[in-house]
Amino acid sequence: MSQLLDKKARPGRFFGDFTVGDLYNHWPGRTVTEADNVNFSLMTMNRHPIHCDANFGAQSEFGKCLVNSGLTLAIVLGMSVDDVSINAVANLGWKEIKLTGPVFPGDTIYARSTVLEVRESKKRPGQGIVTVRTEGYKQDGSVFMVFERSCLVPSRTD
């Protein structure tokens, strides 16, 4: 079997490696730049001026532009992949996505996930469903995002 396909040599967790209550601090953090924000907003056709018009942002209640929440969600989700889903067969869904604080260009964001549920799949032998709660937080420790995610993860085969 190819080294790339050999589960023994692959990084990350398989189904049996997850335990309810485990906490994963995802590393490294990511400093979000103004260019990241403008490019993501334009790429996703989000034309709200709060993301790309400094004059508009300066007149807002925040006094400056906000980072697009779609971008922060994508970054926080991406940060969790190495610890949670690098071996997943599929993402099964997200729920309870809550945006609890603003993110500004120049903020560094971090993420952590807690395992909420681990159960064997009823339909897919050798695989299981892992559900985590992920928080995104800024350099000052303030949480700006929380969501739950479930993914289908294969068991390790020896």
N, C-alpha and C positions, 0 to 999 in steps of 0.2 A: 504494500500500500504506500502511496506517495506520502512524504513527510507532511505536505500541506493538508492531507485528509486524515492523518493519523490523530485521533482524538487524544491520545496520550501525550502528544507533543504540542497540542494547541493550548494557548493561554486561556484564562477565564474559567468561569464556573460552569459545571454541568448540573443537572437537576439535583442529584444527591448532595451537592455541595452547599445548598441553601438551607438555612435554618431560620424559622420565625424569630424575629428579634434582632437578627444580625444587622449591624450598621456598617455601611461602606462610605467612607469619606473619599469622594472622587478627586483625583489629582491629575494634572495641574489645574489651576484656575485659568480664567481667560479674561484679559482686559479688552473691553469692547470699544472700538474706535468709532469716530464719526464716519469714517469711510465705510466700515462694516455696516453701520446703521443705514446710511444713504443707499449703498449698493443693494442691501437686502430689501429695503423698502421699494426701490425701483424695480428690482427683479421680480418681486411678488405683486407688483402693481398696487401697492398701498400708497396712495397719493396724499395721505393726510399730512398737512404741512408741519405738524408737531415733530415729525421725524426728520425733516430735511430743510426747513426754512428757519434759519437762526433768528431772523427778525420776528417771525410769528412766535417762535419758542420763547423769546425774550419777553413777549407781551402776555404769555400764558401764566397761569398760577404757579408754574414751576420755575419760571424765569429763564428757561433754556429748553433745548430740544430733549425729547424723551427717546430712549431706544425702543424700537419696534418690539412689541411683546412676542410676536412670532419669531423674531430672532433670538430673544432670550430663551424662549421655550426650546427652540432647536439646539441652542448651545447647551443648555442644562440636560436635555435628553441625550445629546451626544456625549457629554461628560460621563454619563452613567453606563454607556455601552460596555466598556472594558470590564466593569465589575458585575453587571447584571445580564447583558444580553449579547455578548460577542459570539456566543455559541447558540443563540436562539434560532429556532426554526422560523418563528414569526412573532411579530408584535400582535397582541390580541386586542388591545385597546387602551385608551386613556380615559380617566374620568376625574371629576372633581378638580379640574384645573382652576386654581385660584391665583389671581394676580394681586398680591397684598402690598406692593410698594413699587415706586418708580425706579427705573434704571436709567442712568445718564451716560452719554459717551464719556469714556475715561474711567468708568467704574470697572473694577475687577470682580468677576462673579465666580462662585464656587458652588459645588453641589454635594449632597449626601443623600443616601437612600437607606431606608429601613425595610427589611423583609417583613411583610404583613401576613402572607399566606403562601403555603407550599402544598400542592396536592397533585397526585398522579392524574394524568389524563384518562378519562373513561373511554375515549374513542381511539386513542393513539398509544398503544403499548410502548414502553421504553421512553416515554416523554412525560413531562409534567408541566403544570401551570404555576408560575411564580408571579406573585403580586408584590410590588414595592410601593412605598410612599417616598417620593423624591422632593427635596426642598432645594431651591436655589437661594443663595444668600450672597450678599455683597461683602466687600473688604472690611466693613465695619461690623459684620455679623448680622445685620438686619436681613430677615427673610423677605424676599420679594415674590416668590412663587412656590406653590405646592401643588403636586398632582399625584395621582395613583396610576400605575401602569401594570398591565399583565402581559406576560410573554410565555410562549411555549418553548420549553428548553428540553433537549434530549438528555437522557441518562448517559453516563460515561460507560462505555463498553470496554472491557479488558480482554 
